[in-house]
Amino acid sequence: MAATYQLRLRSATGTLLAILAGEADGGFLSLTYTKAVNAAGLLVFELNADSAAAALLVHRGILEVWRADAEAGIDWYRDFTGLILRRSWTVSDVGRVTVYCPGLLWLLGTRHVLWPAGTANRSEFTSAKAETIAKTLVSYNVGASATTGNGRSRNGAITGLTVQADAAGGNTLDLYCAWDNLLEALQGLAAVGGGDFDLVQTGNAAFDYRWYAGQLGTDRTATVIFALERGNMAEAEYDDDRQGETNVVAVLGQGEGASRAVVIRTAGDADVETTADARNEATTAALNAVGDRRLAEGARRQTFEFDAMQTPACVYGLHFFLGDLVTARLGTVIEVTRKIVAVNVTLEENGREVIEPEFGAP
């Protein structure tokens, strides 16, 4: 593969200040970044400390990574956006500045759910869809509705941050999150909510919060298959552990003796029972949520570790993307669905691109 990269440096308000290419063009000296599902990720790059661009680095300036691969037919596209939060200068033979830029979801981590406990549809949600909960939390803690006039403890709106219209998707849940960190609350919600989320750059300094039903990416299990015989898999190791599996949970709610509320949640075919104490939960939806979390804790553990290799038929940015569901195959017996939960990109000093996707359970 012959990918090329640009760094587009903007001010905190979105004004384009510089476009940087590789070292030969007087631009960046090194480049690496990680994209992750439901997490901020991180961009790290180096500049010559005496370069014109080094003088343009400002707190919360916007850095965009643009990528193209003419050989694979991939035109320029924005693959990552981060915010300048750390700059580190070192001097030996040559002065260098290393710049650290967490991804846009970092913005959600700057806010907490500053609503008193028990505030309906602000810090307490009952039998609500996960997408609705998530978008309400964002709207009233970092979006335009995050004002003291609406009841929040502090004005928290971030200029340029909008929220996609609610489609009421995902699982029906109860959530109690007063004073919790917003990003952490959203991550916990997504773990059981039946979807992923992201902040999507819609303008130079404009970002839209979005919910993705099922998963961030696309189901490509029929077209993207990692296997040794295809040349896109190396160093494979598969482990299927069902020793500690439990798939039947008796959720024990409020009451005593024969009057105690009990909900049964099941998944899979292990036929192994366990219990979960949920005496503090008052609704069926909340009991179900406790049971589903316990099911996840006791689920069958399948690990399939391998190095993913790019081939002409398996190219990052063309055939697979962050959040996609893909197939991993070993021999003729083992075939499992895996989700691309992170992508690590490194541009080495010789210009060689290294793409390392990370895989999790679907």
C-alpha positions as CSV (number, residue, x, y, z in Angstrom):
1,M,0.0,0.0,0.0
2,A,1.2,3.6,-0.7
3,A,-0.9,5.8,1.5
4,T,0.0,9.5,1.9
5,Y,-0.9,11.8,4.8
6,Q,-1.5,15.5,5.6
7,L,-2.0,17.2,8.9
8,R,-4.4,20.2,8.6
9,L,-3.8,22.6,11.5
10,R,-6.7,24.9,12.5
11,S,-7.2,27.4,15.2
12,A,-9.6,26.6,18.1
13,T,-12.3,28.4,16.1
14,G,-11.7,26.4,12.9
15,T,-9.5,28.8,10.8
16,L,-7.1,26.8,8.6
17,L,-3.6,27.8,9.5
18,A,-1.3,25.3,7.8
19,I,-1.3,22.0,5.8
20,L,1.6,19.8,6.7
21,A,3.0,16.9,4.7
22,G,6.0,14.7,5.5
23,E,9.5,15.6,6.5
24,A,10.7,16.1,2.9
25,D,8.2,19.0,2.6
26,G,9.2,20.6,5.9
27,G,6.1,19.2,7.7
28,F,5.7,16.7,10.4
29,L,8.6,14.4,11.4
30,S,6.6,11.5,12.8
31,L,2.9,10.5,13.0
32,T,0.9,8.0,14.9
33,Y,-2.8,7.9,16.0
34,T,-5.4,5.5,17.4
35,K,-9.1,5.6,16.7
36,A,-11.4,3.7,19.0
37,V,-15.1,2.9,19.3
38,N,-16.8,5.0,22.0
39,A,-13.5,6.5,23.1
40,A,-11.5,9.6,22.3
41,G,-8.4,7.9,20.8
42,L,-5.1,9.9,20.4
43,L,-3.0,11.6,17.8
44,V,0.8,12.1,18.4
45,F,3.1,13.8,16.0
46,E,6.4,15.6,15.9
47,L,7.6,18.9,14.3
48,N,10.9,20.6,14.0
49,A,10.8,23.2,16.9
50,D,12.0,25.9,14.5
51,S,9.3,25.2,11.9
52,A,6.7,27.8,11.1
53,A,4.0,25.4,12.1
54,A,5.4,24.9,15.6
55,A,4.6,28.6,16.3
56,L,0.9,28.0,15.3
57,L,0.2,25.3,18.0
58,V,-2.4,26.7,20.4
59,H,-4.3,25.1,23.2
60,R,-7.4,23.3,21.8
61,G,-6.3,24.0,18.3
62,I,-7.9,21.5,15.9
63,L,-5.7,18.9,14.1
64,E,-7.1,16.9,11.2
65,V,-5.4,13.8,9.8
66,W,-6.1,13.4,6.0
67,R,-5.3,10.2,4.3
68,A,-5.2,9.1,0.6
69,D,-4.0,6.0,-1.2
70,A,-3.9,6.5,-5.0
71,E,-2.8,2.9,-5.6
72,A,-5.9,1.6,-3.9
73,G,-8.2,4.2,-5.4
74,I,-8.8,6.1,-2.1
75,D,-9.1,9.8,-2.5
76,W,-8.3,12.3,0.3
77,Y,-10.5,11.9,3.3
78,R,-10.4,13.0,6.9
79,D,-9.5,10.0,9.1
80,F,-9.1,11.6,12.5
81,T,-9.7,14.9,14.3
82,G,-8.0,15.8,17.5
83,L,-7.6,18.8,19.9
84,I,-4.1,20.1,20.9
85,L,-3.9,19.5,24.7
86,R,-0.2,18.9,25.2
87,R,3.1,20.1,23.6
88,S,6.5,18.9,24.7
89,W,9.8,20.4,23.5
90,T,13.1,18.5,23.5
91,V,16.5,19.6,22.3
92,S,19.4,17.3,21.4
93,D,21.0,17.7,18.0
94,V,17.8,19.2,16.7
95,G,14.9,20.8,18.6
96,R,11.6,18.9,18.3
97,V,8.1,19.5,19.6
98,T,5.9,16.5,20.3
99,V,2.1,17.3,20.1
100,Y,-0.6,15.2,21.7
101,C,-4.2,15.5,20.5
102,P,-7.0,13.4,22.0
103,G,-10.0,12.8,19.7
104,L,-13.2,14.8,19.7
105,L,-15.0,12.5,22.3
106,W,-12.6,14.1,24.8
107,L,-14.9,17.0,24.8
108,L,-17.7,14.9,26.4
109,G,-15.3,14.0,29.2
110,T,-15.0,17.6,30.1
111,R,-18.5,17.6,31.5
112,H,-20.4,15.8,34.3
113,V,-24.1,15.1,34.7
114,L,-24.6,18.2,36.9
115,W,-28.2,17.5,37.7
116,P,-29.4,16.5,41.2
117,A,-30.2,12.9,41.8
118,G,-33.8,12.0,41.0
119,T,-34.2,14.6,38.3
120,A,-36.4,12.8,35.8
121,N,-35.0,12.6,32.2
122,R,-31.9,14.5,33.3
123,S,-30.1,12.4,35.9
124,E,-32.6,9.6,36.2
125,F,-34.2,7.7,33.3
126,T,-36.9,5.0,33.6
127,S,-37.8,2.6,30.8
128,A,-36.2,4.8,28.2
129,K,-34.5,3.9,24.9
130,A,-30.7,4.0,25.1
131,E,-30.4,6.4,22.2
132,T,-32.9,8.8,23.8
133,I,-31.0,8.7,27.1
134,A,-27.7,9.3,25.4
135,K,-28.8,12.3,23.4
136,T,-30.7,13.8,26.3
137,L,-27.6,13.6,28.5
138,V,-25.5,15.2,25.8
139,S,-28.1,17.9,25.0
140,Y,-28.5,18.9,28.7
141,N,-24.8,18.7,29.7
142,V,-22.8,19.9,26.8
143,G,-25.3,20.9,24.1
144,A,-27.3,24.0,23.7
145,S,-29.7,23.0,26.5
146,A,-26.9,22.7,29.1
147,T,-27.9,26.0,30.9
148,T,-28.6,27.0,34.5
149,G,-31.9,28.4,33.1
150,N,-32.9,24.8,32.3
151,G,-31.8,23.6,35.8
152,R,-28.2,22.5,35.3
153,S,-25.8,23.5,38.0
154,R,-23.5,25.3,35.6
155,N,-23.8,26.5,32.0
156,G,-22.0,23.8,30.1
157,A,-22.7,24.3,26.4
158,I,-19.8,24.0,24.0
159,T,-20.0,26.2,20.9
160,G,-20.4,24.3,17.7
161,L,-21.6,21.1,19.3
162,T,-25.0,19.8,18.2
163,V,-27.0,16.7,18.7
164,Q,-28.5,14.5,16.0
165,A,-32.3,14.1,16.0
166,D,-33.4,11.3,18.3
167,A,-34.7,8.1,16.6
168,A,-35.4,6.4,19.9
169,G,-33.2,3.4,19.1
170,G,-31.4,0.9,21.2
171,N,-32.5,-1.2,24.2
172,T,-35.0,0.0,26.8
173,L,-33.1,0.8,30.0
174,D,-33.2,2.5,33.4
175,L,-30.2,4.7,34.2
176,Y,-29.2,6.7,37.3
177,C,-26.2,8.9,36.7
178,A,-26.3,12.1,38.8
179,W,-22.9,13.8,39.0
180,D,-21.2,11.1,36.9
181,N,-18.7,12.0,34.2
182,L,-20.6,12.4,31.0
183,L,-18.3,10.4,28.7
184,E,-18.1,7.5,31.2
185,A,-21.9,7.5,31.6
186,L,-22.3,7.3,27.9
187,Q,-19.7,4.5,27.6
188,G,-21.5,2.5,30.2
189,L,-24.8,3.1,28.5
190,A,-23.4,1.9,25.1
191,A,-22.1,-1.3,26.7
192,V,-25.7,-2.4,27.3
193,G,-27.6,-0.1,25.0
194,G,-27.4,-1.8,21.6
195,G,-25.4,0.8,19.8
196,D,-22.3,3.0,19.6
197,F,-21.8,6.8,19.5
198,D,-19.4,9.4,18.1
199,L,-18.8,13.1,17.7
200,V,-18.7,13.7,13.9
201,Q,-17.0,16.8,12.5
202,T,-19.5,18.6,10.3
203,G,-17.6,21.8,9.8
204,N,-14.3,23.4,10.5
205,A,-15.2,23.8,14.2
206,A,-18.6,22.1,14.3
207,F,-19.3,18.6,15.8
208,D,-22.5,16.6,15.9
209,Y,-23.2,13.9,18.5
210,R,-24.6,10.8,16.8
211,W,-25.9,7.3,17.8
212,Y,-25.3,4.3,15.6
213,A,-27.8,1.4,16.0
214,G,-26.0,-1.9,16.4
215,Q,-22.5,-0.7,15.9
216,L,-20.5,2.3,14.7
217,G,-19.5,0.6,11.4
218,T,-21.1,-1.7,8.9
219,D,-21.7,-5.4,9.0
220,R,-19.1,-6.7,6.5
221,T,-18.9,-10.3,7.7
222,A,-19.8,-11.6,4.2
223,T,-17.1,-9.5,2.4
224,V,-14.2,-8.9,4.8
225,I,-12.7,-12.3,6.0
226,F,-9.4,-12.5,7.7
227,A,-7.8,-15.9,7.2
228,L,-4.3,-17.3,6.8
229,E,-5.0,-18.6,3.3
230,R,-6.0,-15.1,2.2
231,G,-2.7,-13.6,3.3
232,N,-4.3,-11.0,5.6
233,M,-3.8,-12.9,8.8
234,A,-0.6,-13.9,10.7
235,E,0.3,-15.2,14.2
236,A,-3.2,-16.5,14.9
237,E,-4.3,-17.9,18.3
238,Y,-7.8,-18.9,19.2
239,D,-9.2,-19.8,22.6
240,D,-12.8,-20.9,23.4
241,D,-13.3,-20.8,27.2
242,R,-16.7,-21.9,28.6
243,Q,-15.5,-23.0,32.0
244,G,-16.9,-20.1,33.9
245,E,-19.9,-19.5,31.6
246,T,-23.3,-18.7,33.1
247,N,-26.3,-18.0,30.9
248,V,-29.4,-18.0,33.2
249,V,-29.7,-15.2,35.8
250,A,-32.3,-15.0,38.5
251,V,-32.5,-11.3,39.3
252,L,-33.7,-10.8,42.9
253,G,-35.6,-7.5,43.3
254,Q,-37.5,-6.0,46.2
255,G,-39.7,-7.9,48.7
256,E,-39.2,-10.9,50.9
257,G,-39.9,-14.6,50.7
258,A,-42.5,-15.6,48.2
259,S,-43.3,-11.9,47.6
260,R,-39.8,-11.1,46.4
261,A,-39.7,-9.9,42.8
262,V,-37.8,-12.2,40.6
263,V,-36.9,-11.8,36.9
264,I,-35.2,-14.5,34.8
265,R,-32.8,-13.4,32.1
266,T,-31.2,-15.9,29.7
267,A,-28.8,-16.0,26.8
268,G,-27.0,-18.8,25.0
269,D,-27.2,-22.6,25.6
270,A,-24.9,-23.3,28.6
271,D,-27.8,-24.1,31.0
272,V,-25.8,-22.8,34.0
273,E,-27.7,-20.6,36.5
274,T,-26.6,-17.8,38.8
275,T,-28.3,-15.0,40.8
276,A,-28.0,-11.2,41.0
277,D,-29.0,-9.1,44.0
278,A,-31.0,-6.1,42.7
279,R,-33.0,-5.2,45.9
280,N,-32.4,-1.5,45.2
281,E,-34.1,-1.6,41.8
282,A,-37.9,-0.9,41.7
283,T,-38.8,-1.5,38.0
284,T,-38.8,-4.5,35.7
285,A,-36.6,-2.6,33.2
286,A,-34.0,-2.0,35.9
287,L,-34.1,-5.6,37.0
288,N,-33.6,-6.7,33.4
289,A,-30.6,-4.3,33.1
290,V,-29.0,-5.9,36.1
291,G,-29.6,-9.3,34.7
292,D,-28.1,-8.4,31.3
293,R,-25.0,-7.0,32.9
294,R,-24.5,-10.3,34.8
295,L,-25.1,-12.3,31.6
296,A,-22.3,-10.2,30.0
297,E,-20.0,-10.9,32.9
298,G,-20.6,-14.7,32.7
299,A,-20.6,-15.0,28.9
300,R,-18.6,-17.5,26.9
301,R,-15.1,-16.1,26.5
302,Q,-13.8,-16.5,22.9
303,T,-10.5,-14.9,22.1
304,F,-9.1,-14.8,18.6
305,E,-5.8,-13.0,18.5
306,F,-4.0,-12.4,15.2
307,D,-2.1,-9.8,13.2
308,A,-4.2,-8.3,10.5
309,M,-2.3,-7.7,7.3
310,Q,-3.3,-5.4,4.4
311,T,-3.6,-6.9,1.0
312,P,-5.0,-5.5,-2.3
313,A,-8.4,-7.1,-1.3
314,C,-8.3,-6.0,2.3
315,V,-7.4,-2.3,2.5
316,Y,-8.1,0.0,5.5
317,G,-10.2,2.9,4.4
318,L,-11.6,1.0,1.4
319,H,-12.7,-2.5,2.5
320,F,-12.8,-2.1,6.3
321,F,-13.2,0.7,8.8
322,L,-13.4,1.4,12.5
323,G,-16.5,-0.2,14.1
324,D,-17.1,-2.7,11.3
325,L,-18.1,-6.3,11.9
326,V,-15.9,-8.7,10.0
327,T,-15.2,-12.5,9.9
328,A,-12.2,-14.2,11.4
329,R,-11.5,-17.7,10.2
330,L,-9.0,-20.3,11.2
331,G,-9.0,-23.5,9.2
332,T,-12.3,-25.1,8.3
333,V,-13.8,-25.3,11.8
334,I,-13.3,-21.9,13.5
335,E,-15.2,-18.9,12.1
336,V,-16.3,-16.1,14.3
337,T,-17.6,-12.5,13.9
338,R,-15.4,-9.8,15.3
339,K,-15.8,-6.0,15.7
340,I,-13.0,-3.7,14.8
341,V,-12.9,-1.7,18.1
342,A,-9.7,0.3,17.4
343,V,-7.4,1.1,14.6
344,N,-3.7,2.0,15.3
345,V,-2.0,3.9,12.4
346,T,1.7,4.7,12.3
347,L,3.7,6.4,9.6
348,E,7.3,5.3,10.0
349,E,10.3,7.5,9.2
350,N,10.8,5.7,5.9
351,G,7.3,6.6,4.8
352,R,5.9,3.0,5.4
353,E,2.4,2.9,6.7
354,V,1.5,0.4,9.5
355,I,-2.2,-0.3,10.1
356,E,-3.0,-2.4,13.2
357,P,-6.7,-3.0,13.8
358,E,-7.8,-4.3,17.1
359,F,-10.7,-6.8,17.4
360,G,-13.3,-7.3,20.1
361,A,-16.5,-9.2,20.5
362,P,-19.4,-8.1,18.2
